[in-house]
Amino acid sequence: MSEDEFYRWLGQYLKELRKSCRLTQSEICNNFHLSRSSLSNIETGRHHLSVYTLYELLTVLDESFVNLVESMLSQHREQKL
């Protein structure tokens, strides 16, 4: 997985997680110091976020870092098949 592919995958993961929590981008941004356009760019993979920003987003979305990493590794294994 290239770096660009990783950020697109991560953005899609966060977007799906946000939607499963039934939250809008605006609602996330109200609880998090991030503009809606920045969140949109993260969700499309155009913005490379810091680990701390990822941590804060996962906290707001009530998701563990372990789940994220497990999903990423699963995706990586699928691509190798």
C-alpha positions in Angstrom: 0.0 0.0 0.0 1.5 3.3 -1.0 1.3 6.4 1.3 -1.5 7.9 -0.9 -3.4 4.7 -0.8 -3.0 4.5 2.9 -4.4 8.0 3.5 -7.3 7.3 1.1 -8.0 4.1 3.1 -7.7 5.9 6.4 -10.1 8.6 5.3 -12.7 6.1 4.1 -12.3 4.2 7.4 -12.9 7.4 9.4 -15.8 8.4 7.2 -17.5 5.0 7.6 -16.9 5.1 11.3 -18.4 8.6 11.5 -21.5 7.6 9.5 -21.9 4.4 11.7 -22.0 6.8 14.7 -24.7 8.8 12.8 -22.6 12.0 13.1 -22.2 14.7 10.5 -18.9 16.3 9.7 -20.2 19.5 11.4 -21.1 17.6 14.6 -17.6 16.1 14.7 -16.0 19.5 14.2 -18.1 21.0 17.0 -16.4 18.6 19.4 -13.0 18.7 17.8 -10.8 21.6 16.9 -10.9 21.1 13.2 -12.7 22.8 10.3 -15.4 20.9 8.4 -13.3 21.4 5.2 -10.3 19.8 6.9 -12.3 16.8 8.0 -13.7 16.5 4.5 -10.1 16.5 3.1 -9.1 13.9 5.7 -12.0 11.7 4.7 -11.0 11.8 1.0 -7.3 11.2 1.7 -6.2 14.6 0.6 -5.0 15.7 4.0 -2.3 13.8 5.9 -3.2 14.0 9.6 -0.9 13.7 12.5 -1.0 10.8 14.9 -2.3 13.2 17.6 -5.2 14.3 15.3 -5.9 10.7 14.5 -6.0 10.0 18.3 -8.4 12.9 18.9 -10.7 11.8 16.0 -10.8 8.2 17.2 -11.6 9.5 20.7 -14.5 11.5 19.4 -15.7 8.5 17.4 -15.3 6.2 20.3 -13.0 3.9 18.3 -9.8 2.2 19.5 -6.5 2.5 17.8 -6.2 -1.3 18.0 -9.3 -1.7 15.9 -8.0 0.8 13.3 -4.6 -1.1 13.1 -6.3 -4.5 12.9 -8.5 -3.2 10.0 -5.5 -1.8 8.2 -3.6 -5.0 8.5 -6.6 -7.0 7.3 -6.8 -4.6 4.3 -3.1 -5.1 3.6 -3.4 -8.9 3.7 -6.4 -8.8 1.3 -4.3 -6.8 -1.2 -1.5 -9.3 -1.1 -3.9 -12.2 -2.0 
